[in-house]
Amino acid sequence: MPIVYNKLFVMMKECGLSTYRIRKENIISQSALTSLKNGKSVTTDTIERLCKSLNCQPGDILEYIPDDEEK
């Protein structure tokens, strides 16, 4: 998948937003969190909720990296 969320997990750590807190405060669903961890697609609603919680823009938490055959 050419969209990676590595920046999200770095920002979460820097801001003290744990996966436990995400689940406890129902910021995003467990399935959305699992999708993010596995590099799968998520809805724009999920991205919106994370950006609101982290006070950031989508580009701050995700990155497009083309697959080898797309380069």
C-alpha positions in Angstrom: 0.0 0.0 0.0 1.5 3.3 -1.0 0.0 5.2 2.0 2.0 4.7 5.2 1.1 5.9 8.7 4.6 5.9 10.3 4.4 9.6 11.0 1.1 9.0 12.9 2.6 6.7 15.4 5.6 8.9 16.0 3.3 11.9 16.6 1.0 9.8 18.8 4.0 9.0 21.0 5.2 12.6 21.1 1.7 13.8 22.1 1.1 11.1 24.6 -1.8 9.6 22.7 -1.7 5.9 23.5 -3.7 3.2 21.7 -5.3 2.6 25.1 -6.5 6.2 25.3 -7.7 6.0 21.7 -9.9 3.0 22.6 -11.0 4.3 26.0 -12.0 7.7 24.6 -13.5 6.1 21.5 -11.5 8.4 19.2 -11.5 5.8 16.5 -12.7 2.2 16.4 -10.5 -0.8 17.2 -10.8 -2.0 13.6 -9.6 1.4 12.3 -6.7 1.3 14.7 -5.8 -2.2 13.5 -6.1 -1.1 9.8 -3.6 1.8 10.6 -1.2 -0.6 12.2 -1.3 -2.9 9.2 -1.0 -0.1 6.6 -4.6 -0.7 5.3 -6.9 2.0 4.1 -9.1 4.0 6.6 -11.9 6.4 6.1 -11.5 10.2 6.0 -13.6 10.3 9.2 -10.9 8.3 10.9 -8.2 10.7 9.6 -10.3 13.6 10.7 -10.7 12.3 14.2 -7.0 11.7 14.6 -6.1 15.1 13.2 -8.5 16.7 15.7 -7.0 14.7 18.6 -3.5 15.5 17.6 -4.2 19.1 16.4 -2.5 18.4 13.0 -3.1 18.2 9.3 -3.5 14.9 7.4 0.0 15.3 5.8 1.4 15.3 9.3 0.3 11.7 10.0 0.3 9.9 6.6 2.7 9.8 3.7 2.4 8.6 0.1 5.2 6.3 -1.0 4.7 4.9 -4.5 5.1 1.2 -5.1 8.1 0.1 -7.1 6.0 -0.6 -10.2 4.5 2.9 -10.0 7.8 4.7 -10.0 
